[in-house]
């Protein structure tokens, strides 16, 4: 009887807190109307990270079918891209993205690399989630790992965009954020500064796993902001598999079609 009364009291207090929280949020939205993180126009969405419908359409404009293995563009009749078909299985099983690394999406990704632009980063993570929620659920992800940045570059930049994306996606998935287990051994030159033929060699052996027991037998989602040739994701995923991960999937915001 006493336990039941206590439980009823707890539920009542929790319900009251929820009502107060919602009331405060409503007052906040009246005083500070929610606005789009891209254009600044007011939106109807109550969330802290949001895009207006016009900006969402701009970010997704002209998007085509994507290869389910590497996110490369494919024609309507193809199941996978010609490169995946000819080269066979990659170290990661599948990949998703929002769209091509160009125009408005490119500008949004570049903004997300700045320390002060967390709302834009969160909005991009939420956009990726809304587009691929069913696919992500089907992968049965156990842990999310951000593409790591070397400590020297992190010191210079101040923030690792993929880390913020990974935290947001881990929360949406209800999965563990395991980003701390993957680290860079050396400060490699940016992939975009190298010809495609040199990119795989540039990142070979560039990663290491700390506390391999945390990824052992787990299905891992590897998160990055941009994929170019896929060499970095390939090497990072292979490192996680060697450490005992059961399977690795990749999620990026944008895929370079150049």
C-alpha positions in Angstrom: 0.0 0.0 0.0 2.8 2.4 1.0 4.8 1.5 -2.2 1.7 2.1 -4.3 1.2 5.6 -2.7 4.9 6.4 -3.3 4.6 5.4 -7.0 1.5 7.5 -7.4 3.3 10.4 -5.8 6.3 10.0 -8.1 4.1 9.8 -11.2 2.3 12.9 -10.1 5.5 14.8 -9.6 6.9 13.6 -12.9 3.7 14.6 -14.7 3.8 18.1 -13.1 7.4 18.6 -14.1 6.6 17.7 -17.7 3.7 20.2 -17.7 5.9 22.9 -16.3 8.7 22.1 -18.8 6.2 22.3 -21.7 4.8 25.6 -20.4 8.3 27.1 -20.1 9.1 25.9 -23.6 5.9 27.5 -24.9 6.8 30.8 -23.2 10.4 30.6 -24.6 9.0 30.1 -28.1 6.8 33.2 -27.8 9.6 35.4 -26.6 12.3 33.9 -28.8 10.4 32.4 -31.9 12.2 29.3 -33.3 14.1 30.1 -36.5 15.7 28.2 -39.3 19.4 27.5 -38.6 20.2 28.2 -42.3 18.2 31.3 -43.3 17.1 32.6 -39.9 13.4 32.8 -40.9 10.9 31.8 -38.2 9.7 28.2 -38.3 6.8 26.3 -36.9 8.9 23.6 -35.4 9.5 23.8 -31.6 12.8 21.9 -31.6 16.1 23.7 -31.0 17.7 22.3 -34.2 15.5 22.8 -37.3 15.3 23.7 -40.9 12.5 25.6 -42.6 10.8 23.7 -45.5 12.4 26.0 -48.1 15.9 25.3 -46.8 15.3 21.6 -46.5 14.2 21.5 -50.2 17.3 23.5 -51.2 19.6 21.0 -49.4 17.9 18.1 -51.1 17.5 19.7 -54.5 18.5 17.6 -57.5 19.3 14.6 -55.4 19.6 11.3 -57.3 19.6 7.6 -56.4 22.6 6.5 -54.4 24.6 3.3 -54.2 23.6 1.5 -50.9 27.2 0.4 -50.4 29.2 3.7 -51.0 26.6 6.5 -51.6 27.9 7.1 -55.1 25.4 8.1 -57.7 23.8 5.3 -59.7 21.4 5.2 -62.7 17.8 4.2 -62.2 18.2 0.7 -63.4 21.3 -0.2 -61.3 21.4 -1.9 -57.8 24.9 -0.7 -57.0 27.5 1.5 -58.6 29.9 0.1 -61.1 32.9 0.5 -58.7 31.2 -1.5 -56.0 30.1 -4.1 -58.5 33.6 -4.5 -59.9 35.6 -4.2 -56.6 33.3 -6.3 -54.5 32.6 -5.9 -50.7 34.1 -3.0 -48.8 35.1 -3.1 -45.2 31.9 -1.4 -44.3 28.6 -3.1 -45.3 26.5 -0.1 -46.4 26.4 3.7 -46.4 23.9 6.5 -46.3 24.1 10.3 -46.9 21.9 13.3 -47.2 23.2 14.3 -50.7 25.9 15.6 -52.9 28.7 17.7 -51.5 27.8 20.8 -53.5 25.9 24.1 -53.4 23.8 24.6 -50.3 24.6 21.3 -48.7 28.3 22.0 -49.1 27.9 25.4 -47.4 26.0 23.8 -44.5 28.7 21.2 -44.0 31.4 23.9 -44.0 29.4 25.8 -41.4 29.2 22.7 -39.2 33.0 22.6 -38.9 33.0 25.8 -36.8 32.8 25.7 -33.1 29.9 28.2 -33.0 27.7 26.3 -35.4 26.4 23.5 -33.3 22.7 24.2 -34.2 23.5 23.8 -37.9 25.4 20.5 -37.1 22.4 19.2 -35.1 20.0 20.2 -37.9 22.1 18.2 -40.4 22.2 15.2 -38.1 18.4 15.4 -37.7 18.0 15.7 -41.5 20.0 12.6 -42.0 18.0 10.8 -39.4 14.7 11.8 -40.9 15.7 10.7 -44.3 17.1 7.3 -43.3 15.4 6.4 -40.0 14.1 3.0 -41.3 17.5 2.0 -42.8 19.3 2.9 -39.6 16.8 0.9 -37.6 17.3 -2.1 -39.9 21.0 -2.0 -39.2 20.5 -2.7 -35.5 23.3 -0.4 -34.4 24.9 -1.1 -31.0 27.4 1.8 -31.0 28.2 5.0 -32.9 31.8 6.1 -33.6 32.8 9.4 -35.1 35.6 9.7 -37.6 38.5 10.9 -35.3 40.5 14.0 -35.8 44.2 14.1 -34.9 44.8 16.0 -31.7 46.9 18.7 -33.4 44.2 19.5 -35.9 41.6 19.4 -33.1 43.7 21.9 -31.2 43.7 24.2 -34.2 40.1 23.8 -35.2 38.5 23.5 -31.7 35.8 21.1 -32.7 35.4 17.8 -34.5 32.2 18.1 -36.5 31.7 14.3 -36.9 31.8 14.0 -33.1 28.8 16.3 -32.8 27.0 14.4 -35.5 27.8 11.1 -33.8 26.5 12.3 -30.5 23.2 13.4 -32.0 22.7 10.2 -34.0 23.6 8.0 -31.0 20.8 9.8 -29.1 18.3 9.3 -31.9 19.3 5.6 -32.2 19.4 4.9 -28.5 22.9 3.5 -29.0 26.1 4.0 -27.2 28.5 6.8 -28.3 31.8 5.0 -28.6 33.7 7.7 -30.4 36.5 7.6 -27.8 37.6 4.1 -28.9 38.9 5.2 -32.3 41.9 7.5 -32.6 44.3 8.7 -35.3 47.9 7.5 -35.1 49.2 10.3 -37.2 48.2 13.7 -38.6 47.6 12.8 -42.3 47.3 15.4 -45.0 43.6 16.2 -45.9 42.3 13.7 -48.4 40.9 16.5 -50.6 44.5 17.8 -51.1 45.6 14.5 -52.7 44.8 12.8 -56.0 42.3 9.9 -55.7 45.1 7.4 -56.4 47.1 8.5 -53.3 44.2 8.6 -50.8 44.1 5.0 -49.7 47.9 5.0 -49.1 47.6 8.2 -47.2 45.3 6.7 -44.5 46.6 3.2 -44.4 47.4 2.4 -40.8 46.3 5.8 -39.7 43.9 4.6 -37.1 44.0 2.6 -33.9 41.4 1.3 -31.5 41.5 1.9 -27.7 39.8 -0.6 -25.5 38.8 -3.1 -28.2 36.4 -4.8 -25.8 34.0 -1.9 -26.2 33.5 -2.6 -30.0 33.9 -6.4 -29.8 30.9 -8.2 -31.4 29.1 -4.9 -31.8 27.4 -3.4 -34.9 29.1 0.0 -35.4 27.9 3.1 -37.2 30.9 5.1 -38.4 30.0 8.8 -38.8 31.7 11.5 -40.9 30.7 14.7 -42.4 32.0 14.2 -46.0 32.9 11.2 -48.0 35.1 11.7 -51.1 36.5 8.4 -52.5 35.6 6.5 -49.4 39.2 5.6 -48.6 39.1 7.1 -45.1 35.9 5.3 -44.2 37.3 2.1 -45.7 40.4 2.2 -43.5 38.6 3.3 -40.3 36.0 0.5 -40.8 38.7 -2.1 -41.4 40.5 -1.0 -38.2 37.2 -1.5 -36.2 36.7 -4.9 -37.8 40.2 -6.0 -36.9 39.5 -4.9 -33.3 36.5 -7.3 -33.2 33.5 -5.3 -34.4 30.8 -7.5 -35.8 29.9 -5.2 -38.7 30.5 -1.5 -39.7 28.1 0.8 -41.4 28.7 4.4 -42.5 26.7 7.6 -42.3 27.9 10.8 -43.8 26.2 14.1 -44.5 27.5 14.6 -48.0 29.1 12.5 -50.7 31.5 14.1 -53.2 30.5 13.2 -56.8 33.6 14.8 -58.3 
